[in-house]
Amino acid sequence: MTIREGDVIEGEVTGIQPYGAFVKIDDDRQGLVHISELTHGYVKDVHDHVSVGDKIKVKVMNAQPKEGKYSLSLRAIQSRPLHSKTKAERIRDMQHNQDENGFNILKDKLNDWIEQSKDREESSRR
């Protein structure tokens, strides 16, 4: 099996060190998921995210088959949490998730509420 950068593969966690987790790719190859590639955000302890024996999917970030080195990432196949997105990405997401009229709905409703309030006020005077 040829392994290239960008491939998403399944492997088994075979060892854990303070700096990351070793993943068996097949009988002849293993790679490393560096602690910074486990998840988005700060990772204090690798054990909080993976355990020896876990079957995990990872993305190949760097493949050097001649040297037998494979840099792997769990983080690269995870969705980024909202708070870690850039400001431009958050704005785009908000715009995408808004009603087609966006904030104009509130403006239109405000006029309706004012009219309703005037109607109630007039009816209470009668």
C-alpha positions in Angstrom: 0.0 0.0 0.0 1.4 3.4 -1.0 0.9 6.1 1.6 0.9 9.7 0.4 0.5 13.1 2.1 -3.2 13.9 2.4 -4.3 10.3 2.7 -6.7 9.5 5.5 -5.9 6.1 6.9 -6.7 3.9 9.9 -4.1 2.7 12.3 -3.7 1.4 15.9 -2.1 3.4 18.7 0.9 1.3 19.8 2.6 3.7 22.2 2.3 7.0 24.0 5.0 9.4 24.9 4.7 12.9 26.4 5.2 14.4 22.9 2.7 12.3 21.0 1.3 8.9 20.1 2.8 6.2 17.8 0.4 4.6 15.4 0.9 1.3 13.6 -0.1 1.9 9.9 0.5 -1.7 8.8 2.9 -4.6 9.7 6.0 -2.7 8.4 5.2 1.0 9.1 4.3 3.3 11.9 3.8 7.0 12.3 3.7 9.7 14.9 0.8 11.9 15.9 2.5 14.8 17.6 0.8 16.2 20.7 0.0 19.4 18.7 -1.9 17.3 16.1 -4.2 15.4 18.5 -7.0 18.0 18.6 -7.7 21.7 18.3 -6.6 23.7 21.3 -4.2 22.9 24.1 -3.4 19.3 25.0 -1.9 18.7 28.5 -1.8 14.9 28.4 -1.8 12.6 25.4 -3.6 10.0 27.5 -6.6 12.3 27.7 -7.2 11.8 23.9 -5.9 8.3 22.9 -5.0 5.0 24.5 -2.8 2.2 23.5 -4.9 -0.2 21.4 -7.3 2.5 20.0 -8.1 2.2 16.4 -8.1 5.7 14.9 -8.3 7.5 11.6 -5.6 9.9 10.9 -4.5 12.2 8.1 -1.0 11.8 6.7 0.6 15.2 6.9 4.1 14.2 5.8 5.3 10.9 4.3 9.0 10.0 4.0 8.8 6.3 3.1 12.6 6.0 2.5 13.3 7.2 6.0 10.3 5.3 7.4 8.8 8.6 8.8 5.1 9.4 8.7 3.7 12.5 10.4 0.1 11.9 11.2 -2.8 14.1 12.5 -6.1 13.5 14.2 -6.8 17.3 14.4 -6.7 17.6 10.6 -9.8 15.4 10.2 -11.8 17.1 13.0 -14.1 20.0 12.6 -12.7 23.2 14.2 -14.6 24.5 17.2 -16.3 27.8 16.6 -14.1 29.6 19.1 -11.0 28.6 17.1 -12.2 29.9 13.8 -11.0 33.2 12.4 -13.2 36.2 12.7 -13.9 36.1 8.9 -14.9 32.4 9.2 -17.3 33.2 12.1 -18.9 36.0 10.2 -19.3 33.9 7.1 -20.9 31.1 9.2 -23.3 33.5 10.8 -24.3 35.0 7.5 -24.9 31.5 6.1 -27.0 30.4 9.1 -29.2 33.5 9.1 -32.6 33.7 7.7 -32.5 35.0 4.1 -33.6 38.4 5.5 -31.0 38.5 8.2 -31.4 41.2 10.7 -34.0 43.0 8.6 -36.6 40.7 10.2 -36.1 42.5 13.6 -36.5 45.9 11.8 -39.7 44.8 10.2 -41.0 43.3 13.4 -40.3 46.5 15.3 -42.6 48.4 13.0 -45.3 45.8 13.6 -44.8 45.9 17.4 -45.1 49.7 17.4 -48.3 49.5 15.4 -49.7 46.9 17.8 -48.8 49.0 20.7 -50.5 52.0 19.2 -53.6 49.9 18.6 -53.7 48.7 22.2 -53.2 52.2 23.5 -56.1 53.5 21.4 -58.4 50.6 22.4 -57.6 51.2 26.1 -58.6 54.8 25.8 -62.1 53.9 24.5 
